[in-house]
């Protein structure tokens, strides 16, 4: 939260330091028969019309 990259991002996005919060997500592991990789895309880049898979 306090790396130079994060601080610069908040400054660019006009996010105040007192608006910060943190979240921890815990998920149960499940057995699977198949696995895969999902890719996401920053919609502000060139490929804005491509869907985001999660």
TARASUL-V693020 format. One record per helix or strand. SS is the DSSP state (hx for helix, st for strand). FROM is the first residue (numbers start at 1). LEN is the number of residues. If there is no record, write none. Layout:
ss->(SS | SS)
from->(FROM | FROM)
len->(LEN | LEN)
This chain:
ss->(hx | hx)
from->(4 | 17)
len->(9 | 3)
